[in-house]
């Protein structure tokens, strides 16, 4: 008796696909499955649209509440400078004009620009260590990994609506998701900046970047954590140095 072998299709180790819209909640509630799907079929438009809309909404809420006169007076006091009141009024008006321009432009451009910059730095780092990943994968992973930061922005916007005036230099301490409130900025700028970096939402973003780039580059998560963790520590060091100098 002859037997006939029936050829079966090769088994695929690919998991179920997640839709572009479904990837937004998926980044929060099922990150491994979601980022594996992003690595197979990168998308980025949905998170960037959400981020940009919230960024512009926060700008609209924040700008009218900034007390430019008090901010200018505080800056001059720290520098030990005194100027006539008429000149102060002129400076405040210019601050309002430039603040509005940079606020709206920054609100519109920052989500895409920051995602592109972070993606190219991490992507380049993985390529330097011999891992093969496409930039489209890196950009898609980064755009979705920043969704916890978008959530933080929503909470911050709600807090801003409850304030009469807002000092933009103190926004980092308004939502107590980091340890910066333990040390006053005036007492130790370096320590304050370091503690501000220990932020729940920022660390959440780092974890998602590790999960996402491990899937995109087909690297072990320990290796991904080492590369991304090193880049994060360098970012913290730059931030602390910037606050000390400026």
Protein Blocks (a to p, Z undefined) as FASTA:
>chain_A
ZZdddddddddfbdcdddfklmmmmmmmmmmlmmmmmmmmgcfklmmmmmmmmmmmmmmm
mmmmpcfklmmmmmmmmnopacdfklmmmmmmmmmmmmmmmmmmmmmmmmmmmmmmmmmm
mmmmmmmnopacdfklmmmmmmmmmmmmmmmmmmmmmmmmmpfbdcfklmmmmpccbfkl
mpcfklommlmmmmmmmcfklmmmmmmmmmmmmmmnopafklmmmmmmmmmmmmmmmmmm
mmmmZZ
